[in-house]
Amino acid sequence: MGIRSRSLLPIVLALTVACCASVRADYLAQSALAETPSFQSRVRIAAFAAAIAIANEPPATVNYTRRVAFAQTFVQKADVFVLKIAYGVVADETITDASTDVQLLTRVSAIWNTFAGREEAP
């Protein structure tokens, strides 16, 4: 690392900390967001979209059986799972009430296996 690079390091670190500190939300705020009816409605639609996409995955998809089983269970019993999935979504501290629908769908898709469980290795 050159002299110029070392002299910039404290500035880069300070900017990174300042940036991330403003994005972070505390757990109480994230919990309140998860329990907001309008946020749960958005998560519900994202989860339905994910369930439909997962139900159409090829059987060679890793964890296919459990992913599809949870997709079917979710579609039949969405009310049982929406709040739980909403909590999973807001566990990503970058998710806020202003997050886009695409961000919510991405997060729901990312946590799907947490709810579906993992298949045992052969």
C-alpha positions as protocol buffer text, in pm:
chain_id: "A"
residue {
  index: 1
  type: MET
  ca { x: 0 y: 0 z: 0 }
}
residue {
  index: 2
  type: GLY
  ca { x: 151 y: 334 z: -102 }
}
residue {
  index: 3
  type: ILE
  ca { x: 177 y: 647 z: 115 }
}
residue {
  index: 4
  type: ARG
  ca { x: -118 y: 804 z: -64 }
}
residue {
  index: 5
  type: SER
  ca { x: -335 y: 495 z: -2 }
}
residue {
  index: 6
  type: ARG
  ca { x: -249 y: 486 z: 369 }
}
residue {
  index: 7
  type: SER
  ca { x: -333 y: 853 z: 411 }
}
residue {
  index: 8
  type: LEU
  ca { x: -677 y: 800 z: 258 }
}
residue {
  index: 9
  type: LEU
  ca { x: -763 y: 497 z: 471 }
}
residue {
  index: 10
  type: PRO
  ca { x: -885 y: 692 z: 779 }
}
residue {
  index: 11
  type: ILE
  ca { x: -1105 y: 907 z: 556 }
}
residue {
  index: 12
  type: VAL
  ca { x: -1255 y: 605 z: 380 }
}
residue {
  index: 13
  type: LEU
  ca { x: -1320 y: 433 z: 713 }
}
residue {
  index: 14
  type: ALA
  ca { x: -1484 y: 744 z: 860 }
}
residue {
  index: 15
  type: LEU
  ca { x: -1711 y: 782 z: 556 }
}
residue {
  index: 16
  type: THR
  ca { x: -1805 y: 414 z: 567 }
}
residue {
  index: 17
  type: VAL
  ca { x: -1896 y: 430 z: 936 }
}
residue {
  index: 18
  type: ALA
  ca { x: -2096 y: 751 z: 890 }
}
residue {
  index: 19
  type: CYS
  ca { x: -2280 y: 609 z: 592 }
}
residue {
  index: 20
  type: CYS
  ca { x: -2368 y: 279 z: 756 }
}
residue {
  index: 21
  type: ALA
  ca { x: -2464 y: 436 z: 1088 }
}
residue {
  index: 22
  type: SER
  ca { x: -2728 y: 647 z: 915 }
}
residue {
  index: 23
  type: VAL
  ca { x: -2875 y: 339 z: 741 }
}
residue {
  index: 24
  type: ARG
  ca { x: -2887 y: 112 z: 1048 }
}
residue {
  index: 25
  type: ALA
  ca { x: -3212 y: 88 z: 1232 }
}
residue {
  index: 26
  type: ASP
  ca { x: -3251 y: -44 z: 1581 }
}
residue {
  index: 27
  type: TYR
  ca { x: -3431 y: -369 z: 1655 }
}
residue {
  index: 28
  type: LEU
  ca { x: -3737 y: -196 z: 1804 }
}
residue {
  index: 29
  type: ALA
  ca { x: -3784 y: 8 z: 1488 }
}
residue {
  index: 30
  type: GLN
  ca { x: -3742 y: -301 z: 1270 }
}
residue {
  index: 31
  type: SER
  ca { x: -3991 y: -493 z: 1486 }
}
residue {
  index: 32
  type: ALA
  ca { x: -4242 y: -209 z: 1459 }
}
residue {
  index: 33
  type: LEU
  ca { x: -4201 y: -208 z: 1082 }
}
residue {
  index: 34
  type: ALA
  ca { x: -4261 y: -584 z: 1062 }
}
residue {
  index: 35
  type: GLU
  ca { x: -4583 y: -544 z: 1259 }
}
residue {
  index: 36
  type: THR
  ca { x: -4718 y: -263 z: 1041 }
}
residue {
  index: 37
  type: PRO
  ca { x: -5023 y: -389 z: 846 }
}
residue {
  index: 38
  type: SER
  ca { x: -4925 y: -208 z: 526 }
}
residue {
  index: 39
  type: PHE
  ca { x: -4574 y: -355 z: 539 }
}
residue {
  index: 40
  type: GLN
  ca { x: -4715 y: -703 z: 603 }
}
residue {
  index: 41
  type: SER
  ca { x: -4940 y: -660 z: 298 }
}
residue {
  index: 42
  type: ARG
  ca { x: -4638 y: -583 z: 84 }
}
residue {
  index: 43
  type: VAL
  ca { x: -4447 y: -880 z: 227 }
}
residue {
  index: 44
  type: ARG
  ca { x: -4751 y: -1103 z: 164 }
}
residue {
  index: 45
  type: ILE
  ca { x: -4752 y: -1014 z: -206 }
}
residue {
  index: 46
  type: ALA
  ca { x: -4373 y: -1061 z: -228 }
}
residue {
  index: 47
  type: ALA
  ca { x: -4407 y: -1402 z: -62 }
}
residue {
  index: 48
  type: PHE
  ca { x: -4686 y: -1505 z: -300 }
}
residue {
  index: 49
  type: ALA
  ca { x: -4470 y: -1398 z: -595 }
}
residue {
  index: 50
  type: ALA
  ca { x: -4178 y: -1598 z: -454 }
}
residue {
  index: 51
  type: ALA
  ca { x: -4400 y: -1903 z: -389 }
}
residue {
  index: 52
  type: ILE
  ca { x: -4528 y: -1898 z: -747 }
}
residue {
  index: 53
  type: ALA
  ca { x: -4176 y: -1868 z: -888 }
}
residue {
  index: 54
  type: ILE
  ca { x: -4047 y: -2145 z: -660 }
}
residue {
  index: 55
  type: ALA
  ca { x: -4334 y: -2378 z: -752 }
}
residue {
  index: 56
  type: ASN
  ca { x: -4215 y: -2347 z: -1111 }
}
residue {
  index: 57
  type: GLU
  ca { x: -3846 y: -2417 z: -1043 }
}
residue {
  index: 58
  type: PRO
  ca { x: -3693 y: -2719 z: -1215 }
}
residue {
  index: 59
  type: PRO
  ca { x: -3670 y: -3032 z: -997 }
}
residue {
  index: 60
  type: ALA
  ca { x: -3289 y: -3018 z: -1017 }
}
residue {
  index: 61
  type: THR
  ca { x: -3293 y: -2699 z: -805 }
}
residue {
  index: 62
  type: VAL
  ca { x: -3105 y: -2740 z: -477 }
}
residue {
  index: 63
  type: ASN
  ca { x: -3350 y: -2803 z: -191 }
}
residue {
  index: 64
  type: TYR
  ca { x: -3633 y: -2832 z: -447 }
}
residue {
  index: 65
  type: THR
  ca { x: -3861 y: -3063 z: -246 }
}
residue {
  index: 66
  type: ARG
  ca { x: -3863 y: -2848 z: 68 }
}
residue {
  index: 67
  type: ARG
  ca { x: -3879 y: -2519 z: -123 }
}
residue {
  index: 68
  type: VAL
  ca { x: -4186 y: -2633 z: -319 }
}
residue {
  index: 69
  type: ALA
  ca { x: -4348 y: -2787 z: -10 }
}
residue {
  index: 70
  type: PHE
  ca { x: -4314 y: -2459 z: 178 }
}
residue {
  index: 71
  type: ALA
  ca { x: -4442 y: -2266 z: -126 }
}
residue {
  index: 72
  type: GLN
  ca { x: -4756 y: -2482 z: -125 }
}
residue {
  index: 73
  type: THR
  ca { x: -4795 y: -2448 z: 251 }
}
residue {
  index: 74
  type: PHE
  ca { x: -4752 y: -2073 z: 233 }
}
residue {
  index: 75
  type: VAL
  ca { x: -5015 y: -2036 z: -40 }
}
residue {
  index: 76
  type: GLN
  ca { x: -5262 y: -2239 z: 168 }
}
residue {
  index: 77
  type: LYS
  ca { x: -5184 y: -2075 z: 504 }
}
residue {
  index: 78
  type: ALA
  ca { x: -5039 y: -1733 z: 425 }
}
residue {
  index: 79
  type: ASP
  ca { x: -5185 y: -1573 z: 738 }
}
residue {
  index: 80
  type: VAL
  ca { x: -4984 y: -1811 z: 957 }
}
residue {
  index: 81
  type: PHE
  ca { x: -4654 y: -1711 z: 796 }
}
residue {
  index: 82
  type: VAL
  ca { x: -4677 y: -1345 z: 692 }
}
residue {
  index: 83
  type: LEU
  ca { x: -4563 y: -1193 z: 1022 }
}
residue {
  index: 84
  type: LYS
  ca { x: -4281 y: -1447 z: 1054 }
}
residue {
  index: 85
  type: ILE
  ca { x: -4163 y: -1372 z: 702 }
}
residue {
  index: 86
  type: ALA
  ca { x: -4195 y: -997 z: 768 }
}
residue {
  index: 87
  type: TYR
  ca { x: -3961 y: -1038 z: 1066 }
}
residue {
  index: 88
  type: GLY
  ca { x: -3720 y: -1227 z: 843 }
}
residue {
  index: 89
  type: VAL
  ca { x: -3737 y: -948 z: 587 }
}
residue {
  index: 90
  type: VAL
  ca { x: -3664 y: -669 z: 836 }
}
residue {
  index: 91
  type: ALA
  ca { x: -3377 y: -867 z: 990 }
}
residue {
  index: 92
  type: ASP
  ca { x: -3190 y: -716 z: 696 }
}
residue {
  index: 93
  type: GLU
  ca { x: -3125 y: -373 z: 844 }
}
residue {
  index: 94
  type: THR
  ca { x: -3126 y: -209 z: 501 }
}
residue {
  index: 95
  type: ILE
  ca { x: -3497 y: -283 z: 461 }
}
residue {
  index: 96
  type: THR
  ca { x: -3719 y: 12 z: 549 }
}
residue {
  index: 97
  type: ASP
  ca { x: -4075 y: 120 z: 482 }
}
residue {
  index: 98
  type: ALA
  ca { x: -3936 y: 298 z: 175 }
}
residue {
  index: 99
  type: SER
  ca { x: -3783 y: -21 z: 32 }
}
residue {
  index: 100
  type: THR
  ca { x: -3903 y: -106 z: -316 }
}
residue {
  index: 101
  type: ASP
  ca { x: -4117 y: -406 z: -401 }
}
residue {
  index: 102
  type: VAL
  ca { x: -3818 y: -557 z: -582 }
}
residue {
  index: 103
  type: GLN
  ca { x: -3607 y: -523 z: -264 }
}
residue {
  index: 104
  type: LEU
  ca { x: -3877 y: -698 z: -62 }
}
residue {
  index: 105
  type: LEU
  ca { x: -3910 y: -980 z: -317 }
}
residue {
  index: 106
  type: THR
  ca { x: -3532 y: -1020 z: -324 }
}
residue {
  index: 107
  type: ARG
  ca { x: -3520 y: -1046 z: 55 }
}
residue {
  index: 108
  type: VAL
  ca { x: -3812 y: -1292 z: 72 }
}
residue {
  index: 109
  type: SER
  ca { x: -3643 y: -1508 z: -191 }
}
residue {
  index: 110
  type: ALA
  ca { x: -3315 y: -1491 z: 1 }
}
residue {
  index: 111
  type: ILE
  ca { x: -3471 y: -1619 z: 324 }
}
residue {
  index: 112
  type: TRP
  ca { x: -3704 y: -1880 z: 170 }
}
residue {
  index: 113
  type: ASN
  ca { x: -3483 y: -2175 z: 266 }
}
residue {
  index: 114
  type: THR
  ca { x: -3484 y: -2059 z: 627 }
}
residue {
  index: 115
  type: PHE
  ca { x: -3857 y: -2131 z: 635 }
}
residue {
  index: 116
  type: ALA
  ca { x: -3848 y: -2431 z: 403 }
}
residue {
  index: 117
  type: GLY
  ca { x: -3564 y: -2606 z: 585 }
}
residue {
  index: 118
  type: ARG
  ca { x: -3273 y: -2786 z: 424 }
}
residue {
  index: 119
  type: GLU
  ca { x: -3279 y: -3129 z: 268 }
}
residue {
  index: 120
  type: GLU
  ca { x: -3032 y: -3377 z: 409 }
}
residue {
  index: 121
  type: ALA
  ca { x: -2728 y: -3444 z: 193 }
}
residue {
  index: 122
  type: PRO
  ca { x: -2739 y: -3785 z: 23 }
}
